[in-house]
Amino acid sequence: MAATPKGPQKVRIDYNIDKPTYDDFVRMCSKKGYVPTVVVERLMKKYVEQSGQL
C-alpha cells in the first residue's frame, strides 16, 4: 500500500520586535482593513514563490 504525501504543515514563528514598531504595524493594518497575520502570511507566500526574493 503506497503512502500518500502529507499536505503543507503550519509553523508558528516567534519573533521579537520593539513595541512601537509592532503598534505602528497593527495600526496601519487596521486603517487599511487588513488583519496583521494575513499580511505576514501573504508576505511569506510571496517570499517562497520568488525563491527568497522580496
C-alpha positions in Angstrom: 0.0 0.0 0.0 1.5 3.3 -1.1 1.7 6.2 1.3 0.1 9.5 0.3 2.3 12.6 0.6 1.5 14.9 3.6 -0.1 18.3 2.9 1.6 21.5 3.9 2.1 21.9 7.6 1.7 25.2 9.5 4.6 26.5 11.6 4.4 29.1 14.3 7.1 31.8 14.1 8.1 33.6 17.2 10.0 36.8 16.7 10.9 39.8 18.8 10.3 43.4 17.6 10.1 46.5 19.6 6.6 47.6 20.8 6.4 50.9 18.9 7.1 49.2 15.6 4.5 46.5 16.3 1.9 49.1 17.3 2.6 51.1 14.1 2.2 47.9 12.0 -1.1 46.9 13.7 -2.4 50.5 13.4 -1.5 50.7 9.7 -3.2 47.3 9.1 -6.4 48.3 10.9 -6.6 51.6 9.0 -6.4 49.7 5.7 -8.8 47.0 6.9 -6.2 44.1 7.0 -5.6 41.5 9.6 -1.9 41.6 10.6 -1.5 37.8 10.5 -2.9 37.7 6.9 -0.4 40.4 5.8 2.5 38.4 7.3 1.3 35.1 5.7 1.0 36.8 2.3 4.5 38.2 2.5 5.8 34.8 3.4 3.9 33.2 0.5 5.4 35.8 -1.9 8.9 35.2 -0.4 8.6 31.5 -1.0 7.2 31.9 -4.5 10.0 34.2 -5.5 12.7 31.8 -4.1 13.7 34.1 -1.3 13.4 37.4 -3.0 11.1 40.2 -1.9 
